[in-house]
């Protein structure tokens, strides 16, 4: 059974999805290299949101390619 998290009902004919995401703490200059997640791994969620068919899921908060509670 799939649990729906915070889905917002879209208006009829709307083609815009609005979602947000957290890339997590990646090993960058900003974190002084103190994390293990690579920048490429942190970029996977926004790329997925831009390119993947989300089946009209909108109004969600994403991390690690899945919606999470916010």
mmCIF file of the N, C-alpha and C atoms, coordinates in Angstrom:
data_MODEL
# 
_entry.id   MODEL 
# 
loop_
_atom_site.group_PDB 
_atom_site.id 
_atom_site.type_symbol 
_atom_site.label_atom_id 
_atom_site.label_alt_id 
_atom_site.label_comp_id 
_atom_site.label_asym_id 
_atom_site.label_entity_id 
_atom_site.label_seq_id 
_atom_site.pdbx_PDB_ins_code 
_atom_site.Cartn_x 
_atom_site.Cartn_y 
_atom_site.Cartn_z 
_atom_site.occupancy 
_atom_site.B_iso_or_equiv 
_atom_site.pdbx_formal_charge 
_atom_site.auth_seq_id 
_atom_site.auth_comp_id 
_atom_site.auth_asym_id 
_atom_site.auth_atom_id 
_atom_site.pdbx_PDB_model_num 
ATOM 1   N N  . UNK A 1 1  ? 0.834  -1.179 0.000   1.00 0.00 ? 1  UNK A N  1 
ATOM 2   C CA . UNK A 1 1  ? 0.000  0.000  0.000   1.00 0.00 ? 1  UNK A CA 1 
ATOM 3   C C  . UNK A 1 1  ? 0.881  1.245  0.000   1.00 0.00 ? 1  UNK A C  1 
ATOM 4   N N  . UNK A 1 2  ? 0.591  2.181  -0.882  1.00 0.00 ? 2  UNK A N  1 
ATOM 5   C CA . UNK A 1 2  ? 1.366  3.408  -0.998  1.00 0.00 ? 2  UNK A CA 1 
ATOM 6   C C  . UNK A 1 2  ? 0.729  4.503  -0.163  1.00 0.00 ? 2  UNK A C  1 
ATOM 7   N N  . UNK A 1 3  ? 1.533  5.188  0.616   1.00 0.00 ? 3  UNK A N  1 
ATOM 8   C CA . UNK A 1 3  ? 1.036  6.287  1.448   1.00 0.00 ? 3  UNK A CA 1 
ATOM 9   C C  . UNK A 1 3  ? 1.218  7.597  0.689   1.00 0.00 ? 3  UNK A C  1 
ATOM 10  N N  . UNK A 1 4  ? 0.163  8.388  0.591   1.00 0.00 ? 4  UNK A N  1 
ATOM 11  C CA . UNK A 1 4  ? 0.235  9.686  -0.062  1.00 0.00 ? 4  UNK A CA 1 
ATOM 12  C C  . UNK A 1 4  ? 0.650  10.716 0.973   1.00 0.00 ? 4  UNK A C  1 
ATOM 13  N N  . UNK A 1 5  ? 1.642  11.526 0.629   1.00 0.00 ? 5  UNK A N  1 
ATOM 14  C CA . UNK A 1 5  ? 2.159  12.539 1.545   1.00 0.00 ? 5  UNK A CA 1 
ATOM 15  C C  . UNK A 1 5  ? 1.893  13.923 0.957   1.00 0.00 ? 5  UNK A C  1 
ATOM 16  N N  . UNK A 1 6  ? 1.052  14.701 1.588   1.00 0.00 ? 6  UNK A N  1 
ATOM 17  C CA . UNK A 1 6  ? 0.869  16.118 1.266   1.00 0.00 ? 6  UNK A CA 1 
ATOM 18  C C  . UNK A 1 6  ? 0.585  16.464 -0.169  1.00 0.00 ? 6  UNK A C  1 
ATOM 19  N N  . UNK A 1 7  ? -0.174 15.688 -0.888  1.00 0.00 ? 7  UNK A N  1 
ATOM 20  C CA . UNK A 1 7  ? -0.462 15.998 -2.279  1.00 0.00 ? 7  UNK A CA 1 
ATOM 21  C C  . UNK A 1 7  ? -1.459 17.148 -2.358  1.00 0.00 ? 7  UNK A C  1 
ATOM 22  N N  . UNK A 1 8  ? -1.184 18.090 -3.246  1.00 0.00 ? 8  UNK A N  1 
ATOM 23  C CA . UNK A 1 8  ? -2.068 19.218 -3.478  1.00 0.00 ? 8  UNK A CA 1 
ATOM 24  C C  . UNK A 1 8  ? -2.835 18.959 -4.766  1.00 0.00 ? 8  UNK A C  1 
ATOM 25  N N  . UNK A 1 9  ? -4.150 19.124 -4.719  1.00 0.00 ? 9  UNK A N  1 
ATOM 26  C CA . UNK A 1 9  ? -4.970 18.874 -5.893  1.00 0.00 ? 9  UNK A CA 1 
ATOM 27  C C  . UNK A 1 9  ? -4.749 19.989 -6.894  1.00 0.00 ? 9  UNK A C  1 
ATOM 28  N N  . UNK A 1 10 ? -4.440 19.612 -8.136  1.00 0.00 ? 10 UNK A N  1 
ATOM 29  C CA . UNK A 1 10 ? -4.209 20.583 -9.201  1.00 0.00 ? 10 UNK A CA 1 
ATOM 30  C C  . UNK A 1 10 ? -5.527 21.015 -9.809  1.00 0.00 ? 10 UNK A C  1 
ATOM 31  N N  . UNK A 1 11 ? -5.544 22.250 -10.313 1.00 0.00 ? 11 UNK A N  1 
ATOM 32  C CA . UNK A 1 11 ? -6.720 22.740 -11.022 1.00 0.00 ? 11 UNK A CA 1 
ATOM 33  C C  . UNK A 1 11 ? -6.842 22.067 -12.375 1.00 0.00 ? 11 UNK A C  1 
ATOM 34  N N  . UNK A 1 12 ? -8.041 21.951 -12.867 1.00 0.00 ? 12 UNK A N  1 
ATOM 35  C CA . UNK A 1 12 ? -8.284 21.301 -14.147 1.00 0.00 ? 12 UNK A CA 1 
ATOM 36  C C  . UNK A 1 12 ? -7.526 22.039 -15.251 1.00 0.00 ? 12 UNK A C  1 
ATOM 37  N N  . UNK A 1 13 ? -6.792 21.291 -16.044 1.00 0.00 ? 13 UNK A N  1 
ATOM 38  C CA . UNK A 1 13 ? -6.035 21.854 -17.154 1.00 0.00 ? 13 UNK A CA 1 
ATOM 39  C C  . UNK A 1 13 ? -4.672 22.399 -16.775 1.00 0.00 ? 13 UNK A C  1 
ATOM 40  N N  . UNK A 1 14 ? -4.336 22.396 -15.493 1.00 0.00 ? 14 UNK A N  1 
ATOM 41  C CA . UNK A 1 14 ? -3.046 22.912 -15.059 1.00 0.00 ? 14 UNK A CA 1 
ATOM 42  C C  . UNK A 1 14 ? -1.932 21.952 -15.459 1.00 0.00 ? 14 UNK A C  1 
ATOM 43  N N  . UNK A 1 15 ? -0.819 22.507 -15.947 1.00 0.00 ? 15 UNK A N  1 
ATOM 44  C CA . UNK A 1 15 ? 0.321  21.686 -16.336 1.00 0.00 ? 15 UNK A CA 1 
ATOM 45  C C  . UNK A 1 15 ? 1.552  21.999 -15.494 1.00 0.00 ? 15 UNK A C  1 
ATOM 46  N N  . UNK A 1 16 ? 1.360  22.743 -14.419 1.00 0.00 ? 16 UNK A N  1 
ATOM 47  C CA . UNK A 1 16 ? 2.480  23.150 -13.582 1.00 0.00 ? 16 UNK A CA 1 
ATOM 48  C C  . UNK A 1 16 ? 2.471  22.333 -12.289 1.00 0.00 ? 16 UNK A C  1 
ATOM 49  N N  . UNK A 1 17 ? 3.625  21.736 -11.975 1.00 0.00 ? 17 UNK A N  1 
ATOM 50  C CA . UNK A 1 17 ? 3.809  21.035 -10.705 1.00 0.00 ? 17 UNK A CA 1 
ATOM 51  C C  . UNK A 1 17 ? 4.762  21.875 -9.868  1.00 0.00 ? 17 UNK A C  1 
ATOM 52  N N  . UNK A 1 18 ? 4.467  22.014 -8.591  1.00 0.00 ? 18 UNK A N  1 
ATOM 53  C CA . UNK A 1 18 ? 5.336  22.777 -7.697  1.00 0.00 ? 18 UNK A CA 1 
ATOM 54  C C  . UNK A 1 18 ? 5.755  21.854 -6.561  1.00 0.00 ? 18 UNK A C  1 
ATOM 55  N N  . UNK A 1 19 ? 7.044  21.574 -6.510  1.00 0.00 ? 19 UNK A N  1 
ATOM 56  C CA . UNK A 1 19 ? 7.624  20.724 -5.476  1.00 0.00 ? 19 UNK A CA 1 
ATOM 57  C C  . UNK A 1 19 ? 8.878  21.399 -4.943  1.00 0.00 ? 19 UNK A C  1 
ATOM 58  N N  . UNK A 1 20 ? 9.331  20.980 -3.787  1.00 0.00 ? 20 UNK A N  1 
ATOM 59  C CA . UNK A 1 20 ? 10.588 21.469 -3.236  1.00 0.00 ? 20 UNK A CA 1 
ATOM 60  C C  . UNK A 1 20 ? 11.450 20.268 -2.861  1.00 0.00 ? 20 UNK A C  1 
ATOM 61  N N  . UNK A 1 21 ? 12.739 20.532 -2.632  1.00 0.00 ? 21 UNK A N  1 
ATOM 62  C CA . UNK A 1 21 ? 13.627 19.415 -2.316  1.00 0.00 ? 21 UNK A CA 1 
ATOM 63  C C  . UNK A 1 21 ? 14.762 19.878 -1.416  1.00 0.00 ? 21 UNK A C  1 
ATOM 64  N N  . UNK A 1 22 ? 15.379 18.912 -0.785  1.00 0.00 ? 22 UNK A N  1 
ATOM 65  C CA . UNK A 1 22 ? 16.585 19.143 0.011   1.00 0.00 ? 22 UNK A CA 1 
ATOM 66  C C  . UNK A 1 22 ? 17.680 18.260 -0.580  1.00 0.00 ? 22 UNK A C  1 
ATOM 67  N N  . UNK A 1 23 ? 18.771 18.850 -1.052  1.00 0.00 ? 23 UNK A N  1 
ATOM 68  C CA . UNK A 1 23 ? 19.845 18.029 -1.617  1.00 0.00 ? 23 UNK A CA 1 
ATOM 69  C C  . UNK A 1 23 ? 20.652 17.304 -0.549  1.00 0.00 ? 23 UNK A C  1 
ATOM 70  N N  . UNK A 1 24 ? 20.509 17.715 0.713   1.00 0.00 ? 24 UNK A N  1 
ATOM 71  C CA . UNK A 1 24 ? 21.310 17.124 1.780   1.00 0.00 ? 24 UNK A CA 1 
ATOM 72  C C  . UNK A 1 24 ? 22.682 17.783 1.845   1.00 0.00 ? 24 UNK A C  1 
ATOM 73  N N  . UNK A 1 25 ? 23.437 17.427 2.847   1.00 0.00 ? 25 UNK A N  1 
ATOM 74  C CA . UNK A 1 25 ? 24.777 17.990 2.998   1.00 0.00 ? 25 UNK A CA 1 
ATOM 75  C C  . UNK A 1 25 ? 25.758 17.210 2.136   1.00 0.00 ? 25 UNK A C  1 
ATOM 76  N N  . UNK A 1 26 ? 26.304 17.883 1.151   1.00 0.00 ? 26 UNK A N  1 
ATOM 77  C CA . UNK A 1 26 ? 27.241 17.238 0.236   1.00 0.00 ? 26 UNK A CA 1 
ATOM 78  C C  . UNK A 1 26 ? 28.667 17.709 0.526   1.00 0.00 ? 26 UNK A C  1 
ATOM 79  N N  . UNK A 1 27 ? 29.603 16.943 0.060   1.00 0.00 ? 27 UNK A N  1 
ATOM 80  C CA . UNK A 1 27 ? 31.021 17.252 0.234   1.00 0.00 ? 27 UNK A CA 1 
ATOM 81  C C  . UNK A 1 27 ? 31.392 18.381 -0.732  1.00 0.00 ? 27 UNK A C  1 
ATOM 82  N N  . UNK A 1 28 ? 31.298 19.619 -0.241  1.00 0.00 ? 28 UNK A N  1 
ATOM 83  C CA . UNK A 1 28 ? 31.578 20.803 -1.054  1.00 0.00 ? 28 UNK A CA 1 
ATOM 84  C C  . UNK A 1 28 ? 32.461 21.753 -0.260  1.00 0.00 ? 28 UNK A C  1 
ATOM 85  N N  . UNK A 1 29 ? 32.847 22.859 -0.894  1.00 0.00 ? 29 UNK A N  1 
ATOM 86  C CA . UNK A 1 29 ? 33.614 23.881 -0.189  1.00 0.00 ? 29 UNK A CA 1 
ATOM 87  C C  . UNK A 1 29 ? 32.802 24.455 0.971   1.00 0.00 ? 29 UNK A C  1 
ATOM 88  N N  . UNK A 1 30 ? 31.487 24.577 0.784   1.00 0.00 ? 30 UNK A N  1 
ATOM 89  C CA . UNK A 1 30 ? 30.641 25.156 1.819   1.00 0.00 ? 30 UNK A CA 1 
ATOM 90  C C  . UNK A 1 30 ? 30.641 24.308 3.101   1.00 0.00 ? 30 UNK A C  1 
ATOM 91  N N  . UNK A 1 31 ? 30.709 22.984 2.954   1.00 0.00 ? 31 UNK A N  1 
ATOM 92  C CA . UNK A 1 31 ? 30.744 22.111 4.128   1.00 0.00 ? 31 UNK A CA 1 
ATOM 93  C C  . UNK A 1 31 ? 32.180 21.753 4.510   1.00 0.00 ? 31 UNK A C  1 
ATOM 94  N N  . UNK A 1 32 ? 33.124 22.411 3.856   1.00 0.00 ? 32 UNK A N  1 
ATOM 95  C CA . UNK A 1 32 ? 34.558 22.185 4.082   1.00 0.00 ? 32 UNK A CA 1 
ATOM 96  C C  . UNK A 1 32 ? 34.937 20.719 3.888   1.00 0.00 ? 32 UNK A C  1 
ATOM 97  N N  . UNK A 1 33 ? 34.218 20.059 2.978   1.00 0.00 ? 33 UNK A N  1 
ATOM 98  C CA . UNK A 1 33 ? 34.532 18.677 2.648   1.00 0.00 ? 33 UNK A CA 1 
ATOM 99  C C  . UNK A 1 33 ? 34.224 17.684 3.747   1.00 0.00 ? 33 UNK A C  1 
ATOM 100 N N  . UNK A 1 34 ? 33.449 18.105 4.746   1.00 0.00 ? 34 UNK A N  1 
ATOM 101 C CA . UNK A 1 34 ? 33.208 17.257 5.907   1.00 0.00 ? 34 UNK A CA 1 
ATOM 102 C C  . UNK A 1 34 ? 32.060 16.269 5.768   1.00 0.00 ? 34 UNK A C  1 
ATOM 103 N N  . UNK A 1 35 ? 31.508 16.091 4.613   1.00 0.00 ? 35 UNK A N  1 
ATOM 104 C CA . UNK A 1 35 ? 30.388 15.167 4.419   1.00 0.00 ? 35 UNK A CA 1 
ATOM 105 C C  . UNK A 1 35 ? 30.789 14.075 3.440   1.00 0.00 ? 35 UNK A C  1 
ATOM 106 N N  . UNK A 1 36 ? 30.035 12.985 3.431   1.00 0.00 ? 36 UNK A N  1 
ATOM 107 C CA . UNK A 1 36 ? 30.376 11.876 2.542   1.00 0.00 ? 36 UNK A CA 1 
ATOM 108 C C  . UNK A 1 36 ? 29.560 11.884 1.248   1.00 0.00 ? 36 UNK A C  1 
ATOM 109 N N  . UNK A 1 37 ? 28.429 12.593 1.209   1.00 0.00 ? 37 UNK A N  1 
ATOM 110 C CA . UNK A 1 37 ? 27.586 12.638 0.011   1.00 0.00 ? 37 UNK A CA 1 
ATOM 111 C C  . UNK A 1 37 ? 28.275 13.485 -1.060  1.00 0.00 ? 37 UNK A C  1 
ATOM 112 N N  . UNK A 1 38 ? 28.380 12.946 -2.254  1.00 0.00 ? 38 UNK A N  1 
ATOM 113 C CA . UNK A 1 38 ? 29.022 13.692 -3.341  1.00 0.00 ? 38 UNK A CA 1 
ATOM 114 C C  . UNK A 1 38 ? 28.059 14.724 -3.913  1.00 0.00 ? 38 UNK A C  1 
ATOM 115 N N  . UNK A 1 39 ? 28.587 15.790 -4.534  1.00 0.00 ? 39 UNK A N  1 
ATOM 116 C CA . UNK A 1 39 ? 27.715 16.751 -5.197  1.00 0.00 ? 39 UNK A CA 1 
ATOM 117 C C  . UNK A 1 39 ? 26.840 16.094 -6.275  1.00 0.00 ? 39 UNK A C  1 
ATOM 118 N N  . UNK A 1 40 ? 27.383 15.114 -6.992  1.00 0.00 ? 40 UNK A N  1 
ATOM 119 C CA . UNK A 1 40 ? 26.589 14.401 -8.001  1.00 0.00 ? 40 UNK A CA 1 
ATOM 120 C C  . UNK A 1 40 ? 25.389 13.706 -7.365  1.00 0.00 ? 40 UNK A C  1 
ATOM 121 N N  . UNK A 1 41 ? 25.595 13.100 -6.211  1.00 0.00 ? 41 UNK A N  1 
ATOM 122 C CA . UNK A 1 41 ? 24.496 12.430 -5.500  1.00 0.00 ? 41 UNK A CA 1 
ATOM 123 C C  . UNK A 1 41 ? 23.460 13.448 -5.017  1.00 0.00 ? 41 UNK A C  1 
ATOM 124 N N  . UNK A 1 42 ? 23.914 14.603 -4.541  1.00 0.00 ? 42 UNK A N  1 
ATOM 125 C CA . UNK A 1 42 ? 23.008 15.661 -4.107  1.00 0.00 ? 42 UNK A CA 1 
ATOM 126 C C  . UNK A 1 42 ? 22.196 16.247 -5.246  1.00 0.00 ? 42 UNK A C  1 
ATOM 127 N N  . UNK A 1 43 ? 22.720 16.169 -6.467  1.00 0.00 ? 43 UNK A N  1 
ATOM 128 C CA . UNK A 1 43 ? 22.031 16.710 -7.644  1.00 0.00 ? 43 UNK A CA 1 
ATOM 129 C C  . UNK A 1 43 ? 21.008 15.743 -8.231  1.00 0.00 ? 43 UNK A C  1 
ATOM 130 N N  . UNK A 1 44 ? 20.977 14.507 -7.796  1.00 0.00 ? 44 UNK A N  1 
ATOM 131 C CA . UNK A 1 44 ? 20.063 13.530 -8.397  1.00 0.00 ? 44 UNK A CA 1 
ATOM 132 C C  . UNK A 1 44 ? 18.594 13.872 -8.177  1.00 0.00 ? 44 UNK A C  1 
ATOM 133 N N  . UNK A 1 45 ? 18.228 14.370 -7.009  1.00 0.00 ? 45 UNK A N  1 
ATOM 134 C CA . UNK A 1 45 ? 16.818 14.688 -6.741  1.00 0.00 ? 45 UNK A CA 1 
ATOM 135 C C  . UNK A 1 45 ? 16.314 15.827 -7.620  1.00 0.00 ? 45 UNK A C  1 
ATOM 136 N N  . UNK A 1 46 ? 17.001 16.983 -7.723  1.00 0.00 ? 46 UNK A N  1 
ATOM 137 C CA . UNK A 1 46 ? 16.469 18.029 -8.595  1.00 0.00 ? 46 UNK A CA 1 
ATOM 138 C C  . UNK A 1 46 ? 16.432 17.625 -10.070 1.00 0.00 ? 46 UNK A C  1 
ATOM 139 N N  . UNK A 1 47 ? 17.398 16.827 -10.505 1.00 0.00 ? 47 UNK A N  1 
ATOM 140 C CA . UNK A 1 47 ? 17.370 16.353 -11.896 1.00 0.00 ? 47 UNK A CA 1 
ATOM 141 C C  . UNK A 1 47 ? 16.179 15.429 -12.102 1.00 0.00 ? 47 UNK A C  1 
ATOM 142 N N  . UNK A 1 48 ? 15.919 14.543 -11.149 1.00 0.00 ? 48 UNK A N  1 
ATOM 143 C CA . UNK A 1 48 ? 14.762 13.661 -11.240 1.00 0.00 ? 48 UNK A CA 1 
ATOM 144 C C  . UNK A 1 48 ? 13.467 14.473 -11.294 1.00 0.00 ? 48 UNK A C  1 
ATOM 145 N N  . UNK A 1 49 ? 13.354 15.505 -10.437 1.00 0.00 ? 49 UNK A N  1 
ATOM 146 C CA . UNK A 1 49 ? 12.146 16.324 -10.418 1.00 0.00 ? 49 UNK A CA 1 
ATOM 147 C C  . UNK A 1 49 ? 11.945 17.061 -11.740 1.00 0.00 ? 49 UNK A C  1 
ATOM 148 N N  . UNK A 1 50 ? 13.031 17.447 -12.380 1.00 0.00 ? 50 UNK A N  1 
ATOM 149 C CA . UNK A 1 50 ? 12.931 18.172 -13.647 1.00 0.00 ? 50 UNK A CA 1 
ATOM 150 C C  . UNK A 1 50 ? 12.596 17.262 -14.824 1.00 0.00 ? 50 UNK A C  1 
ATOM 151 N N  . UNK A 1 51 ? 13.049 16.014 -14.794 1.00 0.00 ? 51 UNK A N  1 
ATOM 152 C CA . UNK A 1 51 ? 12.947 15.162 -15.973 1.00 0.00 ? 51 UNK A CA 1 
ATOM 153 C C  . UNK A 1 51 ? 11.954 14.011 -15.878 1.00 0.00 ? 51 UNK A C  1 
ATOM 154 N N  . UNK A 1 52 ? 11.660 13.539 -14.695 1.00 0.00 ? 52 UNK A N  1 
ATOM 155 C CA . UNK A 1 52 ? 10.832 12.347 -14.532 1.00 0.00 ? 52 UNK A CA 1 
ATOM 156 C C  . UNK A 1 52 ? 9.341  12.697 -14.547 1.00 0.00 ? 52 UNK A C  1 
ATOM 157 N N  . UNK A 1 53 ? 8.541  11.781 -15.037 1.00 0.00 ? 53 UNK A N  1 
ATOM 158 C CA . UNK A 1 53 ? 7.091  11.914 -14.959 1.00 0.00 ? 53 UNK A CA 1 
ATOM 159 C C  . UNK A 1 53 ? 6.680  11.632 -13.516 1.00 0.00 ? 53 UNK A C  1 
ATOM 160 N N  . UNK A 1 54 ? 6.175  12.648 -12.824 1.00 0.00 ? 54 UNK A N  1 
ATOM 161 C CA . UNK A 1 54 ? 5.808  12.514 -11.414 1.00 0.00 ? 54 UNK A CA 1 
ATOM 162 C C  . UNK A 1 54 ? 4.345  12.137 -11.223 1.00 0.00 ? 54 UNK A C  1 
ATOM 163 N N  . UNK A 1 55 ? 3.662  11.780 -12.303 1.00 0.00 ? 55 UNK A N  1 
ATOM 164 C CA . UNK A 1 55 ? 2.246  11.390 -12.229 1.00 0.00 ? 55 UNK A CA 1 
ATOM 165 C C  . UNK A 1 55 ? 1.410  12.460 -11.532 1.00 0.00 ? 55 UNK A C  1 
ATOM 166 N N  . UNK A 1 56 ? 1.653  13.717 -11.892 1.00 0.00 ? 56 UNK A N  1 
ATOM 167 C CA . UNK A 1 56 ? 0.902  14.867 -11.369 1.00 0.00 ? 56 UNK A CA 1 
ATOM 168 C C  . UNK A 1 56 ? 1.048  15.073 -9.868  1.00 0.00 ? 56 UNK A C  1 
ATOM 169 N N  . UNK A 1 57 ? 2.094  14.531 -9.245  1.00 0.00 ? 57 UNK A N  1 
ATOM 170 C CA . UNK A 1 57 ? 2.319  14.775 -7.808  1.00 0.00 ? 57 UNK A CA 1 
ATOM 171 C C  . UNK A 1 57 ? 2.911  16.168 -7.640  1.00 0.00 ? 57 UNK A C  1 
ATOM 172 N N  . UNK A 1 58 ? 2.256  16.988 -6.864  1.00 0.00 ? 58 UNK A N  1 
ATOM 173 C CA . UNK A 1 58 ? 2.658  18.377 -6.666  1.00 0.00 ? 58 UNK A CA 1 
ATOM 174 C C  . UNK A 1 58 ? 2.499  18.738 -5.195  1.00 0.00 ? 58 UNK A C  1 
ATOM 175 N N  . UNK A 1 59 ? 3.246  19.750 -4.743  1.00 0.00 ? 59 UNK A N  1 
ATOM 176 C CA . UNK A 1 59 ? 3.142  20.209 -3.367  1.00 0.00 ? 59 UNK A CA 1 
ATOM 177 C C  . UNK A 1 59 ? 3.881  19.329 -2.377  1.00 0.00 ? 59 UNK A C  1 
ATOM 178 N N  . UNK A 1 60 ? 4.883  18.610 -2.843  1.00 0.00 ? 60 UNK A N  1 
ATOM 179 C CA . UNK A 1 60 ? 5.619  17.676 -1.991  1.00 0.00 ? 60 UNK A CA 1 
ATOM 180 C C  . UNK A 1 60 ? 7.030  18.184 -1.704  1.00 0.00 ? 60 UNK A C  1 
ATOM 181 N N  . UNK A 1 61 ? 7.617  17.676 -0.634  1.00 0.00 ? 61 UNK A N  1 
ATOM 182 C CA . UNK A 1 61 ? 9.003  17.960 -0.269  1.00 0.00 ? 61 UNK A CA 1 
ATOM 183 C C  . UNK A 1 61 ? 9.799  16.682 -0.490  1.00 0.00 ? 61 UNK A C  1 
ATOM 184 N N  . UNK A 1 62 ? 10.841 16.732 -1.289  1.00 0.00 ? 62 UNK A N  1 
ATOM 185 C CA . UNK A 1 62 ? 11.586 15.554 -1.718  1.00 0.00 ? 62 UNK A CA 1 
ATOM 186 C C  . UNK A 1 62 ? 13.002 15.539 -1.158  1.00 0.00 ? 62 UNK A C  1 
ATOM 187 N N  . UNK A 1 63 ? 13.489 14.339 -0.891  1.00 0.00 ? 63 UNK A N  1 
ATOM 188 C CA . UNK A 1 63 ? 14.892 14.116 -0.548  1.00 0.00 ? 63 UNK A CA 1 
ATOM 189 C C  . UNK A 1 63 ? 15.229 12.686 -0.932  1.00 0.00 ? 63 UNK A C  1 
ATOM 190 N N  . UNK A 1 64 ? 16.400 12.485 -1.504  1.00 0.00 ? 64 UNK A N  1 
ATOM 191 C CA . UNK A 1 64 ? 16.851 11.157 -1.944  1.00 0.00 ? 64 UNK A CA 1 
ATOM 192 C C  . UNK A 1 64 ? 15.834 10.489 -2.871  1.00 0.00 ? 64 UNK A C  1 
ATOM 193 N N  . UNK A 1 65 ? 15.319 11.275 -3.821  1.00 0.00 ? 65 UNK A N  1 
ATOM 194 C CA . UNK A 1 65 ? 14.398 10.818 -4.873  1.00 0.00 ? 65 UNK A CA 1 
ATOM 195 C C  . UNK A 1 65 ? 13.061 10.291 -4.360  1.00 0.00 ? 65 UNK A C  1 
ATOM 196 N N  . UNK A 1 66 ? 12.650 10.701 -3.169  1.00 0.00 ? 66 UNK A N  1 
ATOM 197 C CA . UNK A 1 66 ? 11.330 10.279 -2.670  1.00 0.00 ? 66 UNK A CA 1 
ATOM 198 C C  . UNK A 1 66 ? 10.735 11.404 -1.835  1.00 0.00 ? 66 UNK A C  1 
ATOM 199 N N  . UNK A 1 67 ? 9.392  11.493 -1.791  1.00 0.00 ? 67 UNK A N  1 
ATOM 200 C CA . UNK A 1 67 ? 8.774  12.536 -0.957  1.00 0.00 ? 67 UNK A CA 1 
ATOM 201 C C  . UNK A 1 67 ? 8.899  12.177 0.516   1.00 0.00 ? 67 UNK A C  1 
ATOM 202 N N  . UNK A 1 68 ? 9.128  13.212 1.328   1.00 0.00 ? 68 UNK A N  1 
ATOM 203 C CA . UNK A 1 68 ? 9.245  13.020 2.778   1.00 0.00 ? 68 UNK A CA 1 
ATOM 204 C C  . UNK A 1 68 ? 8.301  14.009 3.477   1.00 0.00 ? 68 UNK A C  1 
ATOM 205 N N  . UNK A 1 69 ? 8.035  13.752 4.750   1.00 0.00 ? 69 UNK A N  1 
ATOM 206 C CA . UNK A 1 69 ? 7.209  14.660 5.547   1.00 0.00 ? 69 UNK A CA 1 
ATOM 207 C C  . UNK A 1 69 ? 7.943  15.976 5.741   1.00 0.00 ? 69 UNK A C  1 
ATOM 208 N N  . UNK A 1 70 ? 7.184  17.070 5.804   1.00 0.00 ? 70 UNK A N  1 
ATOM 209 C CA . UNK A 1 70 ? 7.777  18.383 6.079   1.00 0.00 ? 70 UNK A CA 1 
ATOM 210 C C  . UNK A 1 70 ? 6.904  19.169 6.993   1.00 0.00 ? 70 UNK A C  1 
# 
